[in-house]
Amino acid sequence: MKVAIIGTGNMGAGLASTLANAGHEVTIGARNLVKAAALAGKIGHGAVGGGIAAAAKRSDVVILALPFDAAAEAIKLAEDLTGKVLVDISNPISADFKELVIGHTTSAAEEIQKLAPQARVVKAFNTIFAQLLLPESRQGKTLQVFVAGDDDAAKASVSELAKSAGFAAVEAGPLSNSRFIEPIGEMNIHFGYFLGKGP
């Protein structure tokens, strides 16, 4: 599958490495072209790096591996996302990581769908810590990836990606169910860091 990873942080690097190793055609997109190229070179397996628009253009699935508050700019820089599967992995959390900044009546994923109305937005990977993206970090364990969206074909593509990386993809209903999935991501942060249980 042709996959664009937008972002070069821990989640972006982990997803890019995991999916490239699983045999997908990975393009890393970022505002900083040097960082994107350097990460692609480090990952290997045919991964390439470049600008956000170029990465989105050559891919069928675009993963926004960015904080929620960076999504709007990335979507603008991506230019034409018509028909693309756009995966939101974010949790709309506060600067101190202790609470959600939106919820109950909307979600990060639904707000991203409003920003990219021609894309097919899917919520996934927001409950997985970056440290657990690489297969070797979860040997003997099968982690679940909740997949929510309003387009069945888009959800199927994201589920296939998750399964190819060794995760159990869980059908999680419509995109509005992100309102429930995102608090799970925030609770994971509390378990992992504030309650001392680790990732």
Disulfide bonds with the S-S distance in Angstrom:
none
